[in-house]
Amino acid sequence: MASQIDNTRAVVWKGDSLELLDQRILPREKVYLTYRDAVTTARAITDMVVRGAPAIGVAAAYGVVLSARQRVAAGGDWKAAIKADIKVLAESRPTAVNLFWALDRMGRKLDSLSTDAVAALEAEAIAIHEEDLAANYKMGDLGAAFIEPGSGVLTHCNAGALATAGYGTALGVIRSAWTQKRISKVFADETRPWLQGSRLTAWELLEDGIPVTLQCEGAAAHLMKTGQIQWVIVGSDRIAANGDVANKIGTYGLAVLARHHGVKFMVVAPSSTVDMSIRHGDDIPIEQRGLEEVLGLNGQRVAAEGASAWNPAFDVTPAELVDVIVTELGVVERPNAEKMAKLMG
């Protein structure tokens, strides 16, 4: 049974508009921004007003509905106009496969329509939204079953309600395990350069009454050496057919450290994150973001003038470093290509 500590929603559909919780200014302010067209929704995804692969997919689906409301009312070749907006939405972030999965699904629905496009596309987007939430509840309980009572856990970035339709993937497991009294302590990496761990993960766990201890990423090895955690639990933006996992930059290093120290490594993601067209992690496109994110903080430069930066948003953890992948379809222990193919049917 899913936990009742589930109070945060990042994506809210209002019927004629989309509201997104602005994650750039959390935890200082809790502000929802309103969107009424696909182009500004795409910009919100690029600018990280909304982030996290499942939440991006849900937001993009509603972006298609906003496009339909606008384009059908304008008349003319509304299907072509909506498809052009879908292309804009698809270009908003390159790594999160849930974005393309949701847009492909909305595009297939669009192709099947001749009338009542707005209502049909809205129903499809709502179904995507509700299915993701249900998947998170199920994954929460599937993942929690692996955690022995009294365990300490470490998470990286934010794979919680803020990154999904609600409840979360990695944080969904933590929520369920906390409710079942399996977890004694939760640690969270700050997650530089956007500080999703300190700004977002800490905020939403505290909102639900779950104590959390923050640390710099550089402290992870010492944390593991001191025996304070038994599991690293993370989400994913794309999982290759062989079980390689793309997630927020720094995840790969945690997996290497975990294997060295005998700490288990769990990846939690819906099946829409699994991309069977990508054979292995080397083929996953890695988003390179602006250098200013590394060279400065809150718009103010902190690095020495003249220094350059390298800012990949994600890295790839090889399947052999993953102990378990949890999806709503089931669980894969020690993933490989054969096991992933069986999971995906």
N, C-alpha and C positions, 0 to 999 in steps of 0.2 A: 504494500500500500504506500502511495506517495505521501511525503511529509506535508503537513499543513503549514509549514513555514515557507511561504511562497507569496511574497507581497509586492514584487517588483515586475513591472512591464515596461519594456523599452519601445514597443511598437503598438500603437493604438489606432484602430480603424474607426472612423466616425461616420461612414456612409457616403459622405461627399468630400472628405478630406482625410489626410493621414497625419497623425501626430507622432513625432519621434522625440524621445527623451534625449536631450542634448548631452552626450556623454563627454564632450570636450570640457565642460565646466563643472562636472561632478567632482568631488562631493560638495563643492562650495555652494552651488545652486542647483536646484532641481527644477528644470525648465523644459516644457514640451514645446517644440516648434511645429508649426502647421504647414503642410504641403498640399498643393492642389494640382500639380502637373508632374509629368514624368521627368522633365529636364531638371527641375530643382530637386526632385527626389534623388536623381543620379548624383547631383552635386553633393547632397547630404551624405551619400554613401562614400564618395571620394574623400570628402572632408572629415569623415569619421564622426559626424553627428550620431550616426548609427554604425556599429561595428560588431564583429563576430559573425562567422559564416552563416549560421542559420538565420540570424536576425536580418542580415543583408538580403538573403533570399526572400524572406517574408516581406520586407520593405519594398523590394523590387517588384514582387508580385502585385502589391497594391499600387506601385507606380504605373503598372500596365493598366490597372483599373482607372486611375486618374487620367491616363492618356485616352482611354476609351470614352470617358465622360466628355472630354474636350473635343476629340476628333469626330466622334459620331454626331455630336451637336453641330459641328461645323459643316457637315455634309461632305460631298465629294467622295474620293476614294479613301474612306476612313480606315480600311484595313491596311493599306500601304502606309498611311500616316502613323498608325499604331506600331507597325513593324519597324518604322524608322525610329520611333521612341524606344522600342525594345532594344535596338542596336545601341542607342545612347546609354541605356541602363546597363547593358552588357559591358560597356567600356569603363564602367566606374571603378572596378577593382579587378585585377587579373588572377589572383590566386584562389579565392574562395569559390570552390566548385558549386556550392549551394546556390550562388547567384545564377549561374548558367543553368543549373537544374531547374530552378523555379521559373526562369524566363523561357526555357524550352517547353516546360509544361503549360505555361500561359500561352505561348505561341501555338502549340498544338490545339489548345482550346479555341483560340482565335480562328485558326484555319477551318475549324468545323462549323463556324457560325455564319449565318446569313442575316439574321435579325436578332434582336434582344441581346446585343453584344455586351452592353454594360452590365446587365444583370447576370449573365452567364459568367463573365470574367470576374465579377465581384464574388460570385459563389465559389469559383475556383480558387481565388486568392484566400478567401476565408477558410477553405478546406486545407490549403497549404499551412496556414497559420495554426489551425486547430490540430492538425496531424503532428506538427512539430512539438506542440505542447504535450500531447499525449505520448509522443516518443520519449520526451525528456523524463516524464514521470516513470515510464517503464525502464529506461536506462538507469535511472536513479536507484531503483531497487535491484536490478541485475548487477550493477557495479558494487553496491553496498554489500552484497552477499560474499564478496571476496575479502572483505576487510575484517580482520579479527578484532574483537572487542579490546579496547584500550590502545588502539593504534594511533600514532601521529601521522599526519599527512601533509604533503607540500603540494601547492598548485602554482601555476605560472600563468601570467596574463589574466584575462577574465573570460572564463567559459561558463558564465552563469546566466541568470535570468536576463541580464543586460545584453547578452550576446545571442539570445535565442527568443523564441516566442514566450518563454517563461520557464522558471524552475532551473534551467541550465543543464549542461552536459556534465562536465567535470564537477561543477558546483552542485548539480542535481544529485550526483552520487554522494557528495559530501553532505548535502542536506539530508538525504535519506539515511546515510550512515550515522549522522549526528542524532537524528530522531530515534534511531534504533540503538543508540548508546554504544556504537562500535568505535567512535572516534573520541580520543581524549584531547587532542590538540590539533589546530589547523595553522599551518604556516603558509604565507603567501610571498612570492617574490615581488619586489617593487615593479619589475618589468619595464625596463627602459627601452626606448626613450619616451614613450607615451605614458608610462607609469600606470598602466591599466590595473596592476595588482594593488598598488597603494590607493589609487583614486576610486577604482570601481569594485574590485573584488572585496576589499576591506569594507567598503561602504555597504554593499548589498548583504554581506554576511552579518554585519552588525545590525542592519535593518531587521534581520530575521532572528537576532539574538544569539548568533553563533560567534563566540570569541575568536579573534584572529590575531596572529603575530606576524608582523611584516619583517622582511629582511632584504638586504641588497642581494642581487644574484650571486655575487662573489662569495657570499656566506654559505651557499648551498653545500659545498664539499665538507665544510667543517660541521654543518648541521647533521649531515649524514654520518660522518665519522663519530659524532657524539651519541649516535643511536636514538635520536629523538623522533625520527620518522621511520615508518615501515613502507609507505607508499608515496610515490609521486603520481598525481592524478591531473591530467591535462585534457584539453579539447583538441580539435583539429580543423583545419580549413580545407584539406584535401588528403585523401588516403588513396594510394596507388593500388593497382591490382595485386601486387605482391605483399601488401601490408606496410610498405614504407609510408611515413606520416609527415605531412607538412603542417607545421604549427608555428606560433609566434617565435621569433628569433630568440634563441636561448634554450629552446626545448631540447635540441640535440645534445647540448652540453649536459643538461640535467640527466638525460638517459645514459650517457657515458658514465657520469658520476654514480648514478644509481646502480648500474651493473657492477662497478668496481666495489661498491660498499654493501652489496647484497640487499639493496632496497628495491622493491617491486615497482614496475612502471606500467601505469594504466592509461589508455587513451579512450576517451568517451566521445562519440559522435554519431549522429543519425546516419542511416544508410545513404541518404542523399549526399553525404560527404565522400562516399566511396566512389572513385572514378575508375571504372574498369577499363576505360580506354587508355589509361596511363599505365604502362607496364611496370615502371619502377619510379622511384622518387626523383631520379636525375632528370626525368622528363616533365616534372611539375614546374610551371612558370613561377618564378619568385619575384614578387613585387619589390622594386627599388623605390624608396620614398625620398623625399627632399632632404638635402644635406642639413638644412636649417633645424630639422628635428633633433639631430645629434649635436650640432654646434651651439644650440641655444636652448633656452627653457622659457616657456610662456612668452615667446616673442623677443626675449632679451638674450643677446649673445653671451655665452659663458666661456667658449673656447678661445684660445689665443688667435689673434688675427693672423690670417695667412694659412691656418690649418685647414686641411680638407677633411672629408668624412666619407664613410661607407655605411649605407643604411638599408640593408636588406630587411624587409619586414618579417620574413619567415625563414626557417631552415627545415631540413628534412632529416628525420630520425629513421635510421634503417630498421626494418621489421625485426631483425634479430635482437634488437635492444628493447623490444616491446614485449611485456609479459602477457598483456591482455588488451584486446580491443573490444569495447562494449558498444553495441548498437541496439536499436529497438527490435531488430530481427533476431538477435541472439548475440552470443559472446564467442570470440575467437581467442584461444590461448596460444601463445607462441605463433603468431600469424605467419603465413607464407601464401604463395599464389594459389595453391590447391585449396587451402582452408578458406581463403577469401572468396574464391569462385563458388565453393559450396555454400557459404553464407549468403551470397548474392543470387543464388538460384540459377 
